[in-house]
Amino acid sequence: MGFRTDAIHAGQEPDPTTGAVTIPIYQTSTYVQEGIGKHKGFEYARTQNPTRMALEKNVAALERGVAGYAFASGMAATTALTHLLLKQGDHAICSDNVYGGTFRLFDKIVRHYGVEFTYVNTGSLADLEKAMRHNTRMVFIETPTNPIMSITDIRRVSDIAHKANCRVVVDNTFMTPYFQRPLELGADIVVHSTTKYLNGHSDSVGGVAVLKRQDDAERLQFIQNAAGAILSPFDSWLVLRGIKTLPIRMEAHNVNGMAVAKFLASRKEVRKVYYPGLPNHSGHDLAKKQMSGFGGMIAFDLGGLDHAKRFLERVRLCSLGESLGGVETLISHPATMTHASVPIEERNRLGITDGLVRISVGIEDVDDLIADLESAFAAL
Ligand SMILES: Cc1ncc(COP(=O)(O)O)c(C=O)c1O
């Protein structure tokens, strides 16, 4: 089926009990069994829940994987993947410009279990090849990266990693399967913060991982149940509902994103705009090849903390807040908000300067958004 059809129907047969068109919220912790070992395939809700399973099947279909598993947050999904892929004595490579919380998880927790991490610019295949070791078991990439929007070639990274018997995980939160499908490009696993575009309405926190290999899928299902960081039935239902409109929302984010990026690029107060849809973006050609849209995430540099502060205090329609991917426009200051856990020297090296502002362009009328940004520029 086509993507829009799958978004609405995949994994969502009418409810067998009542015929309800919308999958119900199965708010139960357990299920009655007819006798010892005799049940309908549902024993305990950490292990199986029909609402969560509908979401998992849906996202697996959209990402073209064999199975998906939903977790209590994007970070819980990534944590489960470290349980799947890494053990003491292993080495992992991570894009040097990932979401700050991902870096924090690897550096402050997983590293203490005897796993070594190397952070490289995965946009450079030579740097990646140099970092590979005989015991490298995971290459974790985010593309485009958060917040600088640099692009990594998923196909070529996968070729390099697979020669070394190493899995490739792609955080596809920014693009969603509507604009980018990493498994079709050669990656092994996709992870999402469903908190963002998949749910799309800023009213749920969750995560999902989708796998290409059956053996990985079986092991992750075991880990999901054993470690237990499952997504609740209500959140599963919210994300399923959000995904039904994912294609039309992503189209709208894309159109507004391009218009806002062009507007920002035209302002003299802006030193640099990071948006892969602009022809002068370093990853523009690659982005055109592996993505079918550029999305709604933009970062721009106002040249210093003072300017960023004044600008952010002045916006009205754009809400100052962490997170992204909702229908409403959110604006943030990565250095003090989403990326505060990244050491300052590292932030500066990556371009996450004190003057950098990130905007998650929503689907409001774009003229209203531009008017709001224009009035904030007047404060500088
Ligand atoms: C790209 C990306 N990946 C993962 C996460 C973590 O997701 P969550 O906040 O749902 O744990 C975030 C959160 O901002 C993110 O932006």
The ligand as a MOL file (V3000), in Angstrom:
LIG
                    3D

  0  0  0     0  0            999 V3000
M  V30 BEGIN CTAB
M  V30 COUNTS 16 16 0 0 0
M  V30 BEGIN ATOM
M  V30 1 C 16.6480 13.7350 17.6610 0
M  V30 2 C 16.1840 13.2790 19.0040 0
M  V30 3 N 16.3430 11.9950 19.3610 0
M  V30 4 C 15.9410 11.5410 20.5650 0
M  V30 5 C 15.3630 12.3800 21.4920 0
M  V30 6 C 14.9340 11.8360 22.8330 0
M  V30 7 O 13.5690 11.6080 22.8480 0
M  V30 8 P 12.6460 11.6960 24.1720 0
M  V30 9 O 12.7070 13.1090 24.6500 0
M  V30 10 O 11.3090 11.2500 23.6820 0
M  V30 11 O 13.2450 10.7530 25.1690 0
M  V30 12 C 15.1660 13.7170 21.1700 0
M  V30 13 C 14.5490 14.6260 22.1510 0
M  V30 14 O 14.5600 15.8170 22.0140 0
M  V30 15 C 15.5840 14.1790 19.8850 0
M  V30 16 O 15.4570 15.4630 19.5420 0
M  V30 END ATOM
M  V30 BEGIN BOND
M  V30 1 1 1 2
M  V30 2 1 2 3
M  V30 3 2 2 15
M  V30 4 2 3 4
M  V30 5 1 4 5
M  V30 6 1 5 6
M  V30 7 2 5 12
M  V30 8 1 6 7
M  V30 9 1 7 8
M  V30 10 2 8 9
M  V30 11 1 8 10
M  V30 12 1 8 11
M  V30 13 1 12 13
M  V30 14 1 12 15
M  V30 15 2 13 14
M  V30 16 1 15 16
M  V30 END BOND
M  V30 END CTAB
M  END
